[in-house]
Amino acid sequence: MPNYDEKTGIAYGVISPNALNGDALNDIYQKGDDPHYENAKDALLRDITALCDTHGINVSNIDTDPFIDEMSDHYESCGDGQCDYSDDEYTLHVSGDGFGIFVMKSPYYTYCRKCSPCAPGAGDLNNPLDIEGIEILDNYDRAYCLDESFFDDDYAKIPYRVFRVDNDQEVL
């Protein structure tokens, strides 16, 4: 998978979770989805199907919803910290190794250095470019980023300039 949006040519941005406001980070985790949950649900459905096949029962005659509900009630994340978050503006993936938050969709971008070799082609939002004449840079230096609502003025200040994807205007 490339670390950029193939439609826009804008790289995915990667930022350290420690760079964000604590409340914003908590919102991402609370409103996000555990990517392992769907795998666990699929495995349960495969096991139910195999059990039905073993006993000659047509699985389409079985209501699997109570089994899924029971699994959901007792499901515990594997605890690796992975999280997928999506809303109308953003698509984010929090890596499970503490490496960073991948900004995979955003109405905003910034200019930053590359994130090689950890995430080849992605933009390192912790190392922004703040240069005059920024318009001379090509698309490969742009990376999706988060807006100021993910940061605060005291501890987690926004580390980069922000531009709108739809019109390239800087957001002040």
N, C-alpha and C positions, 0 to 999 in steps of 0.2 A: 504494500500500500504506500503510495507516495505521501509525503508529509506536506502536501499543498492541495488546495482546491483546484481541481482540473478545469472548472468552469471559469474561474476568475484569475487563476495563476497566482493567487495570494497564498503564501505559506501559512501553515498552521503555526500559531504562536505557542510557546511553552513558557510558563512562568512558575516559579517556586511557590508552593502553597503558603510558605512563610511570608511571602511578599504581600499577601492579601489581608484585608481587614478580617478579624476573627469571626465577626457576625456573618459576613459574606461567605466565608469558607464553610461555616456551619450550615448556612442555607443550601449550599451546593450539596453537602452530604445528606441533609434532611430531605431535600426535594429530589435528589438524584436516585438512580436505580443501581442496584447491585448487579453487575453483569453476570455474576455466577448464578443468580436466582433462576433465570430462564434455562440454563443448563441443568440445574437440579430438577426443575419441573419436567423438562424433556426426558431426563433419565427415569423419573418416576413413571411417566406415561409409557416409556419403553418397557419398564418392568411389569406394569399392569398388562400391557399387550402380550408380553412373553408368558406371563402367568395364565392369561386367558387362553392363549394358543396351546399351552401345555395341557389344559383341562378341556379343550374342545369348546370353549365358550366364545361366542362372537363378541368382540370387544365393543362393537357399536351398540350392543344391548346394555352396556355398563355405563352408569352415570359416574364419570371420573371427577366431577366437581367436588364431592365431599373429600376425596383423597387429596386433591390439590389444596383445598381449604385447610385440611389437617396439616399438610406439609408446610403451608404458608404460616400457620399459627406457631409452628415449632422450628421454622427455618432460622438458622443463624448464619450470618455471613462468615465466609472463611477468614475474615479479619485482615485481609491483605490491604485494605484501604482503597481498592478500586471502586470507582463510582462513575456513572454516566449521567450527565445532566443535560437537559434540553428544555428550552422554552421557545417563545416566538422569535427571540433575538439570538440566542446563543446555543451552541452545542459544545459541550465540554466533556473531556475525559480526564479523570484524575487517575494517574498511574498508581499501581499498588505498591510500588517500591519507594515511594516518597520522592521520586524524581521530579514530578511536576504536574501541572494542569495543562493539558493540550486544549487550546482554543481552536476548534475546528469549524466554527461558524460564528460570525459576529457582524454587526453592522459597521464595525470599526476596524481600522488597521493602523499600524505604526511602522516605522522603519527601524530595523534592528539587525544585529549580527546573526550569522547562522549558528545553529545549535549542534554542529558536528563535533564529534562523531556520535554523540548520544542519540540524537534524533536527526539524522541527515536530511538537510533541506528545510527543516523547520526553523522558525525564527526564535531566537533567545530573547524573550521579553525582559529579562533581567539585565540585558546588555543593549539598550537602545542606541540608535544613532541620533545625535542631535547636532546636525550640521546645517550650515547655510547652503542654499542651492539644492535643497533636498529633491527638487523636481527633476534633477538630472539622473537620479538613480533609476534603475529598471525595476520591473515588477518583482523580480526575485528577491529584492531587499524588503518587500512589504510582508507583514505578517499580521494575521488577525489578532486582535487584542481585546482586552476588557476595558470598559469605561470607568469613569471616576467613582461610580457607586460601589465598586469592589474594593475601594481603598478609603483611607481617611486622612485627615490633615495632620494628625498627631504622630501616629506610628507608621502606618503603611501608606506612604505617599505614592501617588501614581508616578512611575519612573520614566514615562515616555510621553511623547506628543501623540495626540489621537486625531485620526482623519476618518471621515465618513466614506464607506465603500461606494455608496450610490452617487456621490458627486465630488469626491476627493477634497472636500473642504475640511480645513482643520477645525476641530471642536475646541473651543476655548472654555 
